[in-house]
Amino acid sequence: VFDIPLNQAISVACIKEGYELPAVIYRCIEYLDANDADKEEGIYRLSGEHYDIHAVAGLLKLYLKN
């Protein structure tokens, strides 16, 4: 689902009907929300003790960048 148009990514990997997001985006947001990523200092710039949160945020940024 990387490097393809958003509408194609949605049709290939849609999380469920009615959600206009590819599954990878939905799952990243779901994970970050469940793990209080908004409270994590420097989540997009600094490495921290919670590597999983940073890895998921990095995946989300990579997807959105492409």
N, CA, C and O atoms as a Tripos MOL2 file, in Angstrom:
@<TRIPOS>MOLECULE
protein
  264   263    66     0     0
PROTEIN
NO_CHARGES

@<TRIPOS>ATOM
      1 N           0.8090   -1.2030    0.0000 N.3       1 VAL1
      2 CA          0.0000    0.0000    0.0000 C.3       1 VAL1
      3 C           0.8480    1.2610    0.0000 C.2       1 VAL1
      4 O           0.3040    2.3630    0.0660 O.2       1 VAL1
      5 N           2.1590    1.1270   -0.0720 N.am      2 PHE2
      6 CA          3.0410    2.2870   -0.1830 C.3       2 PHE2
      7 C           3.2510    2.6120   -1.6570 C.2       2 PHE2
      8 O           3.2390    1.7270   -2.5120 O.2       2 PHE2
      9 N           3.4420    3.8830   -1.9320 N.am      3 ASP3
     10 CA          3.7380    4.3710   -3.2820 C.3       3 ASP3
     11 C           2.6370    4.0840   -4.2970 C.2       3 ASP3
     12 O           2.9160    3.9030   -5.4820 O.2       3 ASP3
     13 N           1.3990    4.0440   -3.8410 N.am      4 ILE4
     14 CA          0.2640    3.9560   -4.7540 C.3       4 ILE4
     15 C          -0.7100    5.0730   -4.3870 C.2       4 ILE4
     16 O          -0.6930    5.5520   -3.2530 O.2       4 ILE4
     17 N          -1.5510    5.4920   -5.3180 N.am      5 PRO5
     18 CA         -2.5160    6.5540   -4.9980 C.3       5 PRO5
     19 C          -3.4080    6.1760   -3.8100 C.2       5 PRO5
     20 O          -3.7380    5.0070   -3.6150 O.2       5 PRO5
     21 N          -3.7880    7.1770   -3.0280 N.am      6 LEU6
     22 CA         -4.5760    6.9590   -1.8220 C.3       6 LEU6
     23 C          -5.8640    6.1980   -2.1090 C.2       6 LEU6
     24 O          -6.2070    5.2760   -1.3690 O.2       6 LEU6
     25 N          -6.5780    6.5600   -3.1550 N.am      7 ASN7
     26 CA         -7.8430    5.8590   -3.4510 C.3       7 ASN7
     27 C          -7.6070    4.3900   -3.7670 C.2       7 ASN7
     28 O          -8.4460    3.5480   -3.4460 O.2       7 ASN7
     29 N          -6.4900    4.0730   -4.3860 N.am      8 GLN8
     30 CA         -6.1650    2.6780   -4.6630 C.3       8 GLN8
     31 C          -5.7820    1.9520   -3.3670 C.2       8 GLN8
     32 O          -6.1610    0.7970   -3.1690 O.2       8 GLN8
     33 N          -5.0400    2.6160   -2.4990 N.am      9 ALA9
     34 CA         -4.6660    2.0110   -1.2120 C.3       9 ALA9
     35 C          -5.9020    1.7190   -0.3810 C.2       9 ALA9
     36 O          -5.9660    0.6980    0.3030 O.2       9 ALA9
     37 N          -6.8810    2.6050   -0.4360 N.am     10 ILE10
     38 CA         -8.1230    2.3860    0.3070 C.3      10 ILE10
     39 C          -8.8560    1.1620   -0.2330 C.2      10 ILE10
     40 O          -9.3640    0.3480    0.5390 O.2      10 ILE10
     41 N          -8.9110    1.0330   -1.5400 N.am     11 SER11
     42 CA         -9.6320   -0.1040   -2.1150 C.3      11 SER11
     43 C          -8.9060   -1.4250   -1.8770 C.2      11 SER11
     44 O          -9.5460   -2.4690   -1.7520 O.2      11 SER11
     45 N          -7.5810   -1.3890   -1.8120 N.am     12 VAL12
     46 CA         -6.7970   -2.6030   -1.6070 C.3      12 VAL12
     47 C          -6.7670   -3.0190   -0.1360 C.2      12 VAL12
     48 O          -6.8640   -4.2070    0.1740 O.2      12 VAL12
     49 N          -6.6340   -2.0570    0.7610 N.am     13 ALA13
     50 CA         -6.4330   -2.3610    2.1780 C.3      13 ALA13
     51 C          -7.3150   -1.4850    3.0660 C.2      13 ALA13
     52 O          -6.8210   -0.8310    3.9840 O.2      13 ALA13
     53 N          -8.5930   -1.4740    2.7960 N.am     14 CYS14
     54 CA         -9.5340   -0.7010    3.6040 C.3      14 CYS14
     55 C          -9.8280   -1.4470    4.9000 C.2      14 CYS14
     56 O         -10.0410   -2.6600    4.8850 O.2      14 CYS14
     57 N          -9.8410   -0.7390    6.0070 N.am     15 ILE15
     58 CA        -10.0580   -1.3660    7.3090 C.3      15 ILE15
     59 C         -11.4800   -1.8870    7.4530 C.2      15 ILE15
     60 O         -11.6920   -2.9970    7.9420 O.2      15 ILE15
     61 N         -12.4500   -1.0900    7.0300 N.am     16 LYS16
     62 CA        -13.8410   -1.5290    6.9940 C.3      16 LYS16
     63 C         -14.6440   -0.5140    6.2030 C.2      16 LYS16
     64 O         -14.2340    0.6360    6.0460 O.2      16 LYS16
     65 N         -15.7660   -0.9420    5.7180 N.am     17 GLU17
     66 CA        -16.5980   -0.0770    4.9000 C.3      17 GLU17
     67 C         -17.0050    1.1660    5.6790 C.2      17 GLU17
     68 O         -17.3540    1.0850    6.8570 O.2      17 GLU17
     69 N         -16.9600    2.3020    5.0220 N.am     18 GLY18
     70 CA        -17.3070    3.5620    5.6610 C.3      18 GLY18
     71 C         -16.1100    4.3450    6.1570 C.2      18 GLY18
     72 O         -16.2420    5.5220    6.4950 O.2      18 GLY18
     73 N         -14.9350    3.7120    6.2080 N.am     19 TYR19
     74 CA        -13.7100    4.3950    6.6090 C.3      19 TYR19
     75 C         -12.8960    4.6870    5.3570 C.2      19 TYR19
     76 O         -12.5310    3.7670    4.6240 O.2      19 TYR19
     77 N         -12.6140    5.9350    5.1110 N.am     20 GLU20
     78 CA        -11.8530    6.3390    3.9290 C.3      20 GLU20
     79 C         -10.3660    6.4110    4.2490 C.2      20 GLU20
     80 O          -9.7030    7.3940    3.9210 O.2      20 GLU20
     81 N          -9.8510    5.3810    4.8820 N.am     21 LEU21
     82 CA         -8.4320    5.2930    5.2220 C.3      21 LEU21
     83 C          -7.9140    3.9060    4.8730 C.2      21 LEU21
     84 O          -8.6300    2.9200    5.0490 O.2      21 LEU21
     85 N          -6.6890    3.8130    4.3830 N.am     22 PRO22
     86 CA         -6.0770    2.4930    4.2300 C.3      22 PRO22
     87 C          -5.8520    1.8800    5.6200 C.2      22 PRO22
     88 O          -5.7040    2.6030    6.6060 O.2      22 PRO22
     89 N          -5.8280    0.5950    5.6870 N.am     23 ALA23
     90 CA         -5.6700   -0.1080    6.9630 C.3      23 ALA23
     91 C          -4.4150    0.3230    7.7100 C.2      23 ALA23
     92 O          -4.4530    0.4610    8.9330 O.2      23 ALA23
     93 N          -3.2980    0.5400    7.0040 N.am     24 VAL24
     94 CA         -2.0510    0.9030    7.6830 C.3      24 VAL24
     95 C          -2.2020    2.2310    8.4300 C.2      24 VAL24
     96 O          -1.6890    2.3780    9.5390 O.2      24 VAL24
     97 N          -2.8930    3.1850    7.8390 N.am     25 ILE25
     98 CA         -3.1020    4.4740    8.5010 C.3      25 ILE25
     99 C          -4.0050    4.3080    9.7120 C.2      25 ILE25
    100 O          -3.7060    4.8240   10.7890 O.2      25 ILE25
    101 N          -5.1000    3.5960    9.5410 N.am     26 TYR26
    102 CA         -6.0520    3.3760   10.6270 C.3      26 TYR26
    103 C          -5.3710    2.6770   11.8010 C.2      26 TYR26
    104 O          -5.5330    3.0870   12.9500 O.2      26 TYR26
    105 N          -4.6130    1.6280   11.5120 N.am     27 ARG27
    106 CA         -3.9460    0.8580   12.5810 C.3      27 ARG27
    107 C          -2.8820    1.6940   13.2900 C.2      27 ARG27
    108 O          -2.7380    1.5950   14.5090 O.2      27 ARG27
    109 N          -2.1400    2.5070   12.5570 N.am     28 CYS28
    110 CA         -1.1390    3.3750   13.1920 C.3      28 CYS28
    111 C          -1.8080    4.3600   14.1410 C.2      28 CYS28
    112 O          -1.3780    4.5180   15.2830 O.2      28 CYS28
    113 N          -2.8520    5.0150   13.6720 N.am     29 ILE29
    114 CA         -3.5630    5.9790   14.5120 C.3      29 ILE29
    115 C          -4.1770    5.2840   15.7230 C.2      29 ILE29
    116 O          -4.1160    5.8010   16.8380 O.2      29 ILE29
    117 N          -4.7610    4.1220   15.5040 N.am     30 GLU30
    118 CA         -5.3650    3.3530   16.5930 C.3      30 GLU30
    119 C          -4.3190    3.0040   17.6560 C.2      30 GLU30
    120 O          -4.5710    3.1540   18.8510 O.2      30 GLU30
    121 N          -3.1490    2.5400   17.2180 N.am     31 TYR31
    122 CA         -2.0830    2.1700   18.1450 C.3      31 TYR31
    123 C          -1.5670    3.3820   18.9120 C.2      31 TYR31
    124 O          -1.4150    3.3360   20.1320 O.2      31 TYR31
    125 N          -1.3000    4.4720   18.1840 N.am     32 LEU32
    126 CA         -0.7820    5.6710   18.8280 C.3      32 LEU32
    127 C          -1.7790    6.2230   19.8420 C.2      32 LEU32
    128 O          -1.3900    6.6510   20.9280 O.2      32 LEU32
    129 N          -3.0470    6.2140   19.4940 N.am     33 ASP33
    130 CA         -4.0860    6.6860   20.4070 C.3      33 ASP33
    131 C          -4.1790    5.7990   21.6510 C.2      33 ASP33
    132 O          -4.2840    6.3020   22.7700 O.2      33 ASP33
    133 N          -4.1390    4.4960   21.4560 N.am     34 ALA34
    134 CA         -4.2460    3.5510   22.5750 C.3      34 ALA34
    135 C          -3.0600    3.6330   23.5300 C.2      34 ALA34
    136 O          -3.1710    3.2700   24.7010 O.2      34 ALA34
    137 N          -1.9290    4.1090   23.0270 N.am     35 ASN35
    138 CA         -0.7170    4.1890   23.8460 C.3      35 ASN35
    139 C          -0.3620    5.6160   24.2460 C.2      35 ASN35
    140 O           0.7890    5.9190   24.5600 O.2      35 ASN35
    141 N          -1.3740    6.4920   24.2290 N.am     36 ASP36
    142 CA         -1.2060    7.8810   24.6860 C.3      36 ASP36
    143 C          -0.0180    8.5780   24.0270 C.2      36 ASP36
    144 O           0.7550    9.2610   24.7000 O.2      36 ASP36
    145 N           0.1270    8.4080   22.7300 N.am     37 ALA37
    146 CA          1.2470    9.0080   22.0160 C.3      37 ALA37
    147 C           1.2500   10.5270   22.0960 C.2      37 ALA37
    148 O           2.3050   11.1510   21.9850 O.2      37 ALA37
    149 N           0.0910   11.1230   22.2860 N.am     38 ASP38
    150 CA          0.0350   12.5780   22.3870 C.3      38 ASP38
    151 C           0.7360   13.0890   23.6370 C.2      38 ASP38
    152 O           1.0540   14.2750   23.7260 O.2      38 ASP38
    153 N           0.9760   12.2190   24.5940 N.am     39 LYS39
    154 CA          1.6690   12.6030   25.8260 C.3      39 LYS39
    155 C           3.1720   12.2990   25.7580 C.2      39 LYS39
    156 O           3.9190   12.6430   26.6740 O.2      39 LYS39
    157 N           3.6000   11.6660   24.6890 N.am     40 GLU40
    158 CA          5.0010   11.2700   24.5310 C.3      40 GLU40
    159 C           5.8070   12.4490   23.9970 C.2      40 GLU40
    160 O           5.5580   12.9290   22.8910 O.2      40 GLU40
    161 N           6.7500   12.9000   24.7700 N.am     41 GLU41
    162 CA          7.5510   14.0590   24.3800 C.3      41 GLU41
    163 C           8.4540   13.7220   23.2020 C.2      41 GLU41
    164 O           9.1270   12.6910   23.1980 O.2      41 GLU41
    165 N           8.4610   14.5860   22.2180 N.am     42 GLY42
    166 CA          9.3600   14.4420   21.0810 C.3      42 GLY42
    167 C           9.1050   13.2340   20.2100 C.2      42 GLY42
    168 O          10.0410   12.6980   19.6170 O.2      42 GLY42
    169 N           7.8710   12.7910   20.1150 N.am     43 ILE43
    170 CA          7.5720   11.5390   19.4210 C.3      43 ILE43
    171 C           8.0700   11.5030   17.9810 C.2      43 ILE43
    172 O           8.4180   10.4290   17.4910 O.2      43 ILE43
    173 N           8.1170   12.6070   17.3040 N.am     44 TYR44
    174 CA          8.5240   12.6070   15.9080 C.3      44 TYR44
    175 C           9.9930   12.9590   15.6960 C.2      44 TYR44
    176 O          10.4680   12.9560   14.5600 O.2      44 TYR44
    177 N          10.7090   13.2580   16.7570 N.am     45 ARG45
    178 CA         12.0920   13.6850   16.5690 C.3      45 ARG45
    179 C          13.1070   12.9330   17.4210 C.2      45 ARG45
    180 O          14.2180   12.6750   16.9570 O.2      45 ARG45
    181 N          12.7630   12.5830   18.6270 N.am     46 LEU46
    182 CA         13.7350   11.9880   19.5350 C.3      46 LEU46
    183 C          13.4410   10.5240   19.8040 C.2      46 LEU46
    184 O          12.2820   10.1170   19.8910 O.2      46 LEU46
    185 N          14.4820    9.7500   19.9320 N.am     47 SER47
    186 CA         14.3020    8.3790   20.3810 C.3      47 SER47
    187 C          14.0050    8.4020   21.8680 C.2      47 SER47
    188 O          14.5010    9.2630   22.5950 O.2      47 SER47
    189 N          13.2100    7.4740   22.3110 N.am     48 GLY48
    190 CA         12.8620    7.4240   23.7210 C.3      48 GLY48
    191 C          12.8630    6.0010   24.2230 C.2      48 GLY48
    192 O          13.3800    5.0990   23.5630 O.2      48 GLY48
    193 N          12.2920    5.8030   25.3780 N.am     49 GLU49
    194 CA         12.2360    4.4790   25.9580 C.3      49 GLU49
    195 C          11.1180    3.6360   25.3590 C.2      49 GLU49
    196 O          11.1440    2.4100   25.4690 O.2      49 GLU49
    197 N          10.1540    4.2650   24.7370 N.am     50 HIS50
    198 CA          9.0020    3.5550   24.1780 C.3      50 HIS50
    199 C           9.1700    3.4360   22.6690 C.2      50 HIS50
    200 O           8.5120    4.1400   21.9030 O.2      50 HIS50
    201 N          10.0500    2.5470   22.2570 N.am     51 TYR51
    202 CA         10.4020    2.4340   20.8450 C.3      51 TYR51
    203 C           9.2270    2.0420   19.9760 C.2      51 TYR51
    204 O           9.1560    2.4790   18.8270 O.2      51 TYR51
    205 N           8.3030    1.2390   20.4720 N.am     52 ASP52
    206 CA          7.1680    0.8310   19.6530 C.3      52 ASP52
    207 C           6.3310    2.0280   19.2200 C.2      52 ASP52
    208 O           5.9200    2.1030   18.0620 O.2      52 ASP52
    209 N           6.0730    2.9570   20.1230 N.am     53 ILE53
    210 CA          5.2980    4.1430   19.7890 C.3      53 ILE53
    211 C           6.0290    4.9500   18.7250 C.2      53 ILE53
    212 O           5.4010    5.4370   17.7850 O.2      53 ILE53
    213 N           7.3220    5.0960   18.8530 N.am     54 HIS54
    214 CA          8.1030    5.8580   17.8970 C.3      54 HIS54
    215 C           8.1550    5.1550   16.5390 C.2      54 HIS54
    216 O           8.1140    5.8130   15.4990 O.2      54 HIS54
    217 N           8.2440    3.8550   16.5430 N.am     55 ALA55
    218 CA          8.2730    3.1150   15.2820 C.3      55 ALA55
    219 C           6.9540    3.2760   14.5310 C.2      55 ALA55
    220 O           6.9490    3.4630   13.3140 O.2      55 ALA55
    221 N           5.8520    3.2050   15.2460 N.am     56 VAL56
    222 CA          4.5460    3.3560   14.6010 C.3      56 VAL56
    223 C           4.3640    4.7790   14.0970 C.2      56 VAL56
    224 O           3.8600    4.9820   12.9930 O.2      56 VAL56
    225 N           4.7620    5.7570   14.8790 N.am     57 ALA57
    226 CA          4.6700    7.1450   14.4380 C.3      57 ALA57
    227 C           5.5500    7.3580   13.2000 C.2      57 ALA57
    228 O           5.1630    8.0780   12.2790 O.2      57 ALA57
    229 N           6.7110    6.7450   13.1800 N.am     58 GLY58
    230 CA          7.5890    6.8460   12.0180 C.3      58 GLY58
    231 C           6.9840    6.2030   10.7850 C.2      58 GLY58
    232 O           7.1220    6.7270    9.6790 O.2      58 GLY58
    233 N           6.3190    5.0770   10.9620 N.am     59 LEU59
    234 CA          5.6430    4.4150    9.8500 C.3      59 LEU59
    235 C           4.5470    5.3160    9.2970 C.2      59 LEU59
    236 O           4.4070    5.4600    8.0830 O.2      59 LEU59
    237 N           3.7780    5.9150   10.1810 N.am     60 LEU60
    238 CA          2.7130    6.8160    9.7580 C.3      60 LEU60
    239 C           3.2900    8.0020    8.9930 C.2      60 LEU60
    240 O           2.7580    8.3800    7.9490 O.2      60 LEU60
    241 N           4.3670    8.5900    9.4960 N.am     61 LYS61
    242 CA          5.0000    9.7170    8.8080 C.3      61 LYS61
    243 C           5.5380    9.2940    7.4340 C.2      61 LYS61
    244 O           5.3940   10.0320    6.4590 O.2      61 LYS61
    245 N           6.1470    8.1250    7.3570 N.am     62 LEU62
    246 CA          6.6670    7.6370    6.0910 C.3      62 LEU62
    247 C           5.5520    7.4510    5.0730 C.2      62 LEU62
    248 O           5.6960    7.8230    3.9080 O.2      62 LEU62
    249 N           4.4550    6.8800    5.5130 N.am     63 TYR63
    250 CA          3.3200    6.6670    4.6150 C.3      63 TYR63
    251 C           2.7760    8.0000    4.1090 C.2      63 TYR63
    252 O           2.5410    8.1640    2.9120 O.2      63 TYR63
    253 N           2.5810    8.9340    5.0050 N.am     64 LEU64
    254 CA          2.0140   10.2260    4.6200 C.3      64 LEU64
    255 C           2.9750   11.0190    3.7440 C.2      64 LEU64
    256 O           2.5370   11.7890    2.8900 O.2      64 LEU64
    257 N           4.2760   10.8430    3.9420 N.am     65 LYS65
    258 CA          5.2790   11.5340    3.1320 C.3      65 LYS65
    259 C           5.2230   11.0690    1.6860 C.2      65 LYS65
    260 O           5.3640   11.8680    0.7600 O.2      65 LYS65
    261 N           5.0150    9.7740    1.5000 N.am     66 ASN66
    262 CA          4.9620    9.2180    0.1460 C.3      66 ASN66
    263 C           3.6070    9.4890   -0.4410 C.2      66 ASN66
    264 O           3.3390    9.1080   -1.5800 O.2      66 ASN66
@<TRIPOS>BOND
     1     1     2 1
     2     2     3 1
     3     3     4 2
     4     3     5 am
     5     5     6 1
     6     6     7 1
     7     7     8 2
     8     7     9 am
     9     9    10 1
    10    10    11 1
    11    11    12 2
    12    11    13 am
    13    13    14 1
    14    14    15 1
    15    15    16 2
    16    15    17 am
    17    17    18 1
    18    18    19 1
    19    19    20 2
    20    19    21 am
    21    21    22 1
    22    22    23 1
    23    23    24 2
    24    23    25 am
    25    25    26 1
    26    26    27 1
    27    27    28 2
    28    27    29 am
    29    29    30 1
    30    30    31 1
    31    31    32 2
    32    31    33 am
    33    33    34 1
    34    34    35 1
    35    35    36 2
    36    35    37 am
    37    37    38 1
    38    38    39 1
    39    39    40 2
    40    39    41 am
    41    41    42 1
    42    42    43 1
    43    43    44 2
    44    43    45 am
    45    45    46 1
    46    46    47 1
    47    47    48 2
    48    47    49 am
    49    49    50 1
    50    50    51 1
    51    51    52 2
    52    51    53 am
    53    53    54 1
    54    54    55 1
    55    55    56 2
    56    55    57 am
    57    57    58 1
    58    58    59 1
    59    59    60 2
    60    59    61 am
    61    61    62 1
    62    62    63 1
    63    63    64 2
    64    63    65 am
    65    65    66 1
    66    66    67 1
    67    67    68 2
    68    67    69 am
    69    69    70 1
    70    70    71 1
    71    71    72 2
    72    71    73 am
    73    73    74 1
    74    74    75 1
    75    75    76 2
    76    75    77 am
    77    77    78 1
    78    78    79 1
    79    79    80 2
    80    79    81 am
    81    81    82 1
    82    82    83 1
    83    83    84 2
    84    83    85 am
    85    85    86 1
    86    86    87 1
    87    87    88 2
    88    87    89 am
    89    89    90 1
    90    90    91 1
    91    91    92 2
    92    91    93 am
    93    93    94 1
    94    94    95 1
    95    95    96 2
    96    95    97 am
    97    97    98 1
    98    98    99 1
    99    99   100 2
   100    99   101 am
   101   101   102 1
   102   102   103 1
   103   103   104 2
   104   103   105 am
   105   105   106 1
   106   106   107 1
   107   107   108 2
   108   107   109 am
   109   109   110 1
   110   110   111 1
   111   111   112 2
   112   111   113 am
   113   113   114 1
   114   114   115 1
   115   115   116 2
   116   115   117 am
   117   117   118 1
   118   118   119 1
   119   119   120 2
   120   119   121 am
   121   121   122 1
   122   122   123 1
   123   123   124 2
   124   123   125 am
   125   125   126 1
   126   126   127 1
   127   127   128 2
   128   127   129 am
   129   129   130 1
   130   130   131 1
   131   131   132 2
   132   131   133 am
   133   133   134 1
   134   134   135 1
   135   135   136 2
   136   135   137 am
   137   137   138 1
   138   138   139 1
   139   139   140 2
   140   139   141 am
   141   141   142 1
   142   142   143 1
   143   143   144 2
   144   143   145 am
   145   145   146 1
   146   146   147 1
   147   147   148 2
   148   147   149 am
   149   149   150 1
   150   150   151 1
   151   151   152 2
   152   151   153 am
   153   153   154 1
   154   154   155 1
   155   155   156 2
   156   155   157 am
   157   157   158 1
   158   158   159 1
   159   159   160 2
   160   159   161 am
   161   161   162 1
   162   162   163 1
   163   163   164 2
   164   163   165 am
   165   165   166 1
   166   166   167 1
   167   167   168 2
   168   167   169 am
   169   169   170 1
   170   170   171 1
   171   171   172 2
   172   171   173 am
   173   173   174 1
   174   174   175 1
   175   175   176 2
   176   175   177 am
   177   177   178 1
   178   178   179 1
   179   179   180 2
   180   179   181 am
   181   181   182 1
   182   182   183 1
   183   183   184 2
   184   183   185 am
   185   185   186 1
   186   186   187 1
   187   187   188 2
   188   187   189 am
   189   189   190 1
   190   190   191 1
   191   191   192 2
   192   191   193 am
   193   193   194 1
   194   194   195 1
   195   195   196 2
   196   195   197 am
   197   197   198 1
   198   198   199 1
   199   199   200 2
   200   199   201 am
   201   201   202 1
   202   202   203 1
   203   203   204 2
   204   203   205 am
   205   205   206 1
   206   206   207 1
   207   207   208 2
   208   207   209 am
   209   209   210 1
   210   210   211 1
   211   211   212 2
   212   211   213 am
   213   213   214 1
   214   214   215 1
   215   215   216 2
   216   215   217 am
   217   217   218 1
   218   218   219 1
   219   219   220 2
   220   219   221 am
   221   221   222 1
   222   222   223 1
   223   223   224 2
   224   223   225 am
   225   225   226 1
   226   226   227 1
   227   227   228 2
   228   227   229 am
   229   229   230 1
   230   230   231 1
   231   231   232 2
   232   231   233 am
   233   233   234 1
   234   234   235 1
   235   235   236 2
   236   235   237 am
   237   237   238 1
   238   238   239 1
   239   239   240 2
   240   239   241 am
   241   241   242 1
   242   242   243 1
   243   243   244 2
   244   243   245 am
   245   245   246 1
   246   246   247 1
   247   247   248 2
   248   247   249 am
   249   249   250 1
   250   250   251 1
   251   251   252 2
   252   251   253 am
   253   253   254 1
   254   254   255 1
   255   255   256 2
   256   255   257 am
   257   257   258 1
   258   258   259 1
   259   259   260 2
   260   259   261 am
   261   261   262 1
   262   262   263 1
   263   263   264 2
@<TRIPOS>SUBSTRUCTURE
     1 VAL1         2 RESIDUE 1 A VAL
     2 PHE2         6 RESIDUE 1 A PHE
     3 ASP3        10 RESIDUE 1 A ASP
     4 ILE4        14 RESIDUE 1 A ILE
     5 PRO5        18 RESIDUE 1 A PRO
     6 LEU6        22 RESIDUE 1 A LEU
     7 ASN7        26 RESIDUE 1 A ASN
     8 GLN8        30 RESIDUE 1 A GLN
     9 ALA9        34 RESIDUE 1 A ALA
    10 ILE10       38 RESIDUE 1 A ILE
    11 SER11       42 RESIDUE 1 A SER
    12 VAL12       46 RESIDUE 1 A VAL
    13 ALA13       50 RESIDUE 1 A ALA
    14 CYS14       54 RESIDUE 1 A CYS
    15 ILE15       58 RESIDUE 1 A ILE
    16 LYS16       62 RESIDUE 1 A LYS
    17 GLU17       66 RESIDUE 1 A GLU
    18 GLY18       70 RESIDUE 1 A GLY
    19 TYR19       74 RESIDUE 1 A TYR
    20 GLU20       78 RESIDUE 1 A GLU
    21 LEU21       82 RESIDUE 1 A LEU
    22 PRO22       86 RESIDUE 1 A PRO
    23 ALA23       90 RESIDUE 1 A ALA
    24 VAL24       94 RESIDUE 1 A VAL
    25 ILE25       98 RESIDUE 1 A ILE
    26 TYR26      102 RESIDUE 1 A TYR
    27 ARG27      106 RESIDUE 1 A ARG
    28 CYS28      110 RESIDUE 1 A CYS
    29 ILE29      114 RESIDUE 1 A ILE
    30 GLU30      118 RESIDUE 1 A GLU
    31 TYR31      122 RESIDUE 1 A TYR
    32 LEU32      126 RESIDUE 1 A LEU
    33 ASP33      130 RESIDUE 1 A ASP
    34 ALA34      134 RESIDUE 1 A ALA
    35 ASN35      138 RESIDUE 1 A ASN
    36 ASP36      142 RESIDUE 1 A ASP
    37 ALA37      146 RESIDUE 1 A ALA
    38 ASP38      150 RESIDUE 1 A ASP
    39 LYS39      154 RESIDUE 1 A LYS
    40 GLU40      158 RESIDUE 1 A GLU
    41 GLU41      162 RESIDUE 1 A GLU
    42 GLY42      166 RESIDUE 1 A GLY
    43 ILE43      170 RESIDUE 1 A ILE
    44 TYR44      174 RESIDUE 1 A TYR
    45 ARG45      178 RESIDUE 1 A ARG
    46 LEU46      182 RESIDUE 1 A LEU
    47 SER47      186 RESIDUE 1 A SER
    48 GLY48      190 RESIDUE 1 A GLY
    49 GLU49      194 RESIDUE 1 A GLU
    50 HIS50      198 RESIDUE 1 A HIS
    51 TYR51      202 RESIDUE 1 A TYR
    52 ASP52      206 RESIDUE 1 A ASP
    53 ILE53      210 RESIDUE 1 A ILE
    54 HIS54      214 RESIDUE 1 A HIS
    55 ALA55      218 RESIDUE 1 A ALA
    56 VAL56      222 RESIDUE 1 A VAL
    57 ALA57      226 RESIDUE 1 A ALA
    58 GLY58      230 RESIDUE 1 A GLY
    59 LEU59      234 RESIDUE 1 A LEU
    60 LEU60      238 RESIDUE 1 A LEU
    61 LYS61      242 RESIDUE 1 A LYS
    62 LEU62      246 RESIDUE 1 A LEU
    63 TYR63      250 RESIDUE 1 A TYR
    64 LEU64      254 RESIDUE 1 A LEU
    65 LYS65      258 RESIDUE 1 A LYS
    66 ASN66      262 RESIDUE 1 A ASN
